[in-house]
Amino acid sequence: MLVSATEMLKKAKAGHYAVGQFNINNLEWTKSILLTAKELRSPVILGVSEGAGKYMGGYDVVVGMVNGLLKDLDIDVPVALHLDHGSFEGCYKCIEAGFSSIMFDGSHYPIAENVEKTTELVKAAHSKGLSIEAEVGSIGGEEDGVIGMGECADPKECKSIADLGVDFLAAGIGNIHGKYPANWKGLSFETLAAVQELTGELPLVLHGGTGIPADQIKKAIDLGVSKINVNTECQLAFADATRKYIEAGKDLEGKGFDPRKLLAPGAEAIKATVKEKMELFGSVGKAE
């Protein structure tokens, strides 16, 4: 059964660890992540961007797939299904489809409009028992056509959004979607500390978890980050394992072209990546 992310992130904040959000793109992705969470006894958040939701056939398809896997795989750890970087309209669609959590990304609006739209969505989400994430400050890189330069959030604006009753908050602290460039300056812990000071017990979210050094991840968790998003790293691991399988000619051996065999190395690579991240984030064993 899907749950909102509120309780799992409150526990993470109090316990000084983080819950991973791993974006899903198809059945293999979802199955690999869920089985790893079950094996490691870790809570987990399945992230779905609007682009990935469309690719998989629509939000109703996604909800049906995830609920089916939870039942048939006997997944007995907390799982939230979360809209990632949702538009105002997309948030309402996911509320109706049966998601258990949404993110409204109003960071590209003026702060007054971000506040107005977030206020409405907080009421809509909470009326259905969903958790809601909001964002202040642009996350660098590109996500479904939205390009950000990685600006740091204004801590005062973060507080104004936090005060609306959101369940967790993404604040730009120099983080970037996708691969980090060689000249990346690192996370702004000064900004993160200032946001933490003004938002108190509210769990904070770190987007762009791929490629951030382990020591910076751990420091971010110490400063209040309770949810870390990972997508690109799983994509790279899947692509690398699949490429090696094909380049080795495995797809030409017997029935190696069967998609169940062709996609298996990539699925195993996702499991390994998710396991590594859950261990780094400290969420292993926290589902008990």
C-alpha positions, 0 to 999 in steps of 0.5 A: 500500500502506498503511503505519503512521504511525510512520516518517513521523512520526519523519521529521517530528519529525527534520525539524521539519515535520508530517504532516497527518491529514485525516479522510475521510467518503466517496469524494470526500473520500478521492480529493481528499486522496490526489490532492493528496498525490500531486501535492505529494509529501507523506506523508498520514494518512487519519483515520476517526472511528467515526461516519464509519466507520459512515456509510461502511458499516463499517470493511471498506468503508473499507479496501476503498475506500482500498486500491482508490484507492491501486491505481487512482490509482497513489498512490506516497506514504506513506499511513496509514489511522488510526482517530481517537478510537477506543474500546477496542472500536473499536480492535480492530475496525479492527485486524482490518479492516486499518487501518494505524494506530489511536488509542485515546482514553482521555483520559476515563478515570482515568489508571490505566485509560487506562494499562491499556487503552493497554498492551493495545492497544499490544501488539495493534497492534504485533503486527500492525504498526500504529502507535498514538496515545494521548491525555492531556488532553481536546480541547475541543469535540465528537467523536462525542458525546464532549464535552471542555472543552479542559483541558491535559494533565498532562505527568507523565501524558503521560510515563506513557503515552509510556513504554508504547511508543505511537508518537505522543501527543495531549496537550490544550493548549487545542485544540478540535474544530470552530470556535474561539470568539471568546474562545479563549485560544490554545494553551498552549505552556507545557504543550506545552514541558513535555510535549515535555521529558518525552517526548523524541523521541516525535512529538506530535499536535495535534488541532483543526487548523482555525482555529489561526493559522499562527504558532501552528501553526508554533510548535507544530511547533517544539515537537515537534508532528509530526501535525496533524489537520484535519477541520472546515476541509475540511467547511466548504470542501466545503459552501461550494463546493457551496452556491455551485454550487447557488445559482448554479443550476448544478445546473439547467443541462444535467446539472448535477444529475449527482452527478459534477458536483454534487460536483465543486466541493466536491471541488476545494475540499477539494484546495485546503484540503489543499494549503494545509495541507500547505504550512503544515505543511511536508510538501510534497516530504517523500515522496521 
